[in-house]
Amino acid sequence: MNASTPILHQFAISPFSEKLRLVFGFKRLRWAAVEVPIVMPKPDVVALTGGYRKTPILQLGADVYCDTALAARVLERLQPTPTLYPASAPLAEQLAQWADSTFFWSVTPWAAQPAAAAFTLGTAEPSELKAFAVDRAALTAGMKHLNVAESRIQIQRHCAAFERQLADGRDYLFGAEASIADFSVMHGLWFIRRAKPVAGILEPYAALGRWLDRMARFGHGERVDITSAEAVATAASATTHAAASVLPGQKLEAGLRVTVAATDYGTDPVTGALVGLDDEEIVVRRTDERAGTVHVHFPRAGFQVRQVKE
Ligand SMILES: N[C@@H](CCC(=O)N[C@@H](CS)C(=O)NCC(=O)O)C(=O)O
């Protein structure tokens, strides 16, 4: 790996990580994988982000990108072809946003039900299953979850709609070209497919099954595995950051001390100096004793930036 190799901090059973692993495959990129802990604590993740703990995160030197919606945009900049945002699919990002939220939370109760949890989580060890349940309950405190019966109904509604969308023989959800929407819908269905004892829920949808196989064939690109210590050292030794600026009219000025936090779940705030703000992205600068000066990037969609009142 060299200094410009993108690093994905991810773990094997994570659907959102699978979304980006497939994007690496789609774009035939070479990337480095760091395996992060499935539950807190995650000291090396937090050294890089300053508090954000969701998975995955994308690192390019001393720039750290939170949330897969933004990370996908960054991978598009690195490797524009094939595009994730074809002109033929103007609603691709909107459908992806729905799939990453409403659809994802519709499938998780089904995939994590007791009959399948050992497959979904890759362990049958009661203490690990318990630790996972406790960690995720804290992560999503305040959210209302569907029960398994409600999850089944929603999965069936959504899969029937995907099946109708694909019924004319198109290769991808919006037609002949794949888009970010395909990758966002894919990772939730990948989660169900891995949950073998309950994966039969997908069987009635033949065109969707062929689409899933087609998506899986993108593979994961060229992956090398590195340790989190190597990734932190890569950040510490980087001397430049991606260009960032605060656009006029954004009501906050460069250099202000701000917090940035997700608005849905996993809302741990990141505090730093504002260095970038436009309609798409928020960038803060913070210094960590091991990772050095890091720029942490968030999408505007799904995040709030607020000035810290001293
Ligand atoms: N909107 C986020 C969602 C990411 C997400 O919820 N990831 C799950 C894992 S698939 C997570 O963070 N779980 C808790 C954790 O890994 O600490 C994104 O697109 O990156």
The ligand as an SDF file (V2000), in Angstrom:
LIG
                    3D

 20 19  0  0  0  0  0  0  0  0999 V2000
  -25.5220    6.2880    7.6890 N   0  0  0  0  0  0  0  0  0  0  0  0
  -24.3890    5.4740    8.0410 C   0  0  0  0  0  0  0  0  0  0  0  0
  -24.8490    4.1700    8.7010 C   0  0  0  0  0  0  0  0  0  0  0  0
  -23.7250    3.2610    9.1270 C   0  0  0  0  0  0  0  0  0  0  0  0
  -24.1580    2.1980   10.1140 C   0  0  0  0  0  0  0  0  0  0  0  0
  -25.2190    2.2890   10.7620 O   0  0  0  0  0  0  0  0  0  0  0  0
  -23.3190    1.1750   10.2550 N   0  0  0  0  0  0  0  0  0  0  0  0
  -23.5300    0.1760   11.2670 C   0  0  0  0  0  0  0  0  0  0  0  0
  -22.7550   -1.0880   10.9000 C   0  0  0  0  0  0  0  0  0  0  0  0
  -23.2860   -1.7820    9.3640 S   0  0  0  0  0  0  0  0  0  0  0  0
  -22.9210    0.6860   12.5600 C   0  0  0  0  0  0  0  0  0  0  0  0
  -22.3260    1.7290   12.5730 O   0  0  0  0  0  0  0  0  0  0  0  0
  -23.0320   -0.0620   13.6360 N   0  0  0  0  0  0  0  0  0  0  0  0
  -22.3930    0.3310   14.8540 C   0  0  0  0  0  0  0  0  0  0  0  0
  -20.9070    0.2140   14.8070 C   0  0  0  0  0  0  0  0  0  0  0  0
  -20.3430   -0.3790   13.8670 O   0  0  0  0  0  0  0  0  0  0  0  0
  -20.2760    0.6960   15.7370 O   0  0  0  0  0  0  0  0  0  0  0  0
  -23.5600    5.2210    6.7890 C   0  0  0  0  0  0  0  0  0  0  0  0
  -24.0940    5.2970    5.6590 O   0  0  0  0  0  0  0  0  0  0  0  0
  -22.3430    5.0170    6.9120 O   0  0  0  0  0  0  0  0  0  0  0  0
  1  2  1  0
  2  3  1  0
  2 18  1  0
  3  4  1  0
  4  5  1  0
  5  6  2  0
  5  7  1  0
  7  8  1  0
  8  9  1  0
  8 11  1  0
  9 10  1  0
 11 12  2  0
 11 13  1  0
 13 14  1  0
 14 15  1  0
 15 16  2  0
 15 17  1  0
 18 19  2  0
 18 20  1  0
M  END
$$$$
